Amino acid sequence: MRRLTRNTCTVAASRAVGRTITARSRQEGGDVIVADIDEAGGAAIGARFLHLDADRQEDWRRLGDAAPVADVVVSNAGITGFE
């Protein structure tokens, strides 16, 4: 049985934990929007992609416009030291 049937947004989804959360959300039936600053990594996941810098309020507004009703939002952005 699929547990997610509506909008799911994963922020910072192009690597590690975010990529895993996104993959599992898609397996469970979520209509996933990948929001990340890493366009190549985010687009490679195969879900809808939206460029989002977690520091920029206008990027969050665009995410809100893209998914005005989101049942799940995973804000996974962080500082990794890999940049």
Secondary structure, DSSP 8 states (H G I E B T S, - for coil): --S--SEEEEES-SSHHHHHHHHHHHHTT-EEEEEES-HHHHHTT-SEEEE--TT-HHHHHHHHHH-SS-SEEEE-----S--
